[in-house]
Amino acid sequence: MLFNSLHFFVFLPIVVALHFALRAKSHRKWWLLAASYYFYMVFSVPLVGLLMWSTFVDYVVAQRIDSSSDVRKRKRWVVISAVSNLGLLFLFKYFNLFAWSLASLVGVDGQLWTLSALVLPMGISFYTFQTMSYTIDVYRGKIPASSSVLDVALYVAFFPQLVAGPIVRGETFMPQLNDEHRVDRDRMRSGAVLIAWGLCKKTMIADPMGRIVDQVYGPNVAPWIAGAEVSTTSTHPTCPLRCKSSGDVGTYRYPHGCATTSTYRWAETAKDRCGHASIWR
């Protein structure tokens, strides 16, 4: 489900309304988790199993780390988390690239070594490092391991940041799960402004600029490309990225501001991640 789709603009008010209609904290958590899984399953139903697996692994690992005082055992569990999560990330995101490069190096047909059935799961990089950050926070003693698999699952799958980030640390998000969440009209209003402004930047500036960049630097360069287009994309190559990032900030801040997440807060790291200096780091 795309943040700028009609589907999402129907989905969000329903989630918000039922979130505040439910009084019990546990009911609200279950509703948000169900909504988050539905949000992800719009992209792919089978691949939600990977999200659940990463959640389960780090829930168990965090429990083992928190219950042990042996430094070696604690480190061993961190390694298990890293191998499980990064192994899945490598398999689905980088294996075919690695296999194709290796096949080219030894002079073999790359199609023989690649897995054509692999589909890149949406947001796998974000939720992989999100679950690992929870385990690492527990290992470092910043937060205790949660005894509730519901809390851990909601932390990992929370839909505003699930597929577009940012990666939220457990020490920032987990304590808020048991807070009282009340309607905050000021946050709803600011969230609506952010989403409107962000979508305008994305649809009116970033997307058109992105098409020009693709035409200039893509594999099939259009023969009619003039010097103005080349000059624009060469002089301002970060413009589409900056505007898209701004649109993404507005997009994920909208549900954050509109009641469902009105009192769930995280650092607004995304607004600085596309400064001219950071582009080239």
Secondary structure by P-SEA (a helix, b strand, c coil): cccccaaaaaaaaaaaaaaaacccaaaaaaaaaaaaaaaaaaaccccaaaaaaaaaaaaaaaaaaaacccaaaaaaaaaaaaaaaaaaaaaaccaaaaaaaaaaaaccccccccccccccccaaaaaaaaaaaaaaaaaaccccccccaaaaaaaaccccccccccccccccccccccccccccaaaaaaaaaaaaaaaaaaaccaaaaaaaaaaaccccccccccaaaaaaaaaccaaaaaaaaaaaaaaaacccccccccccccccccccccccccccc
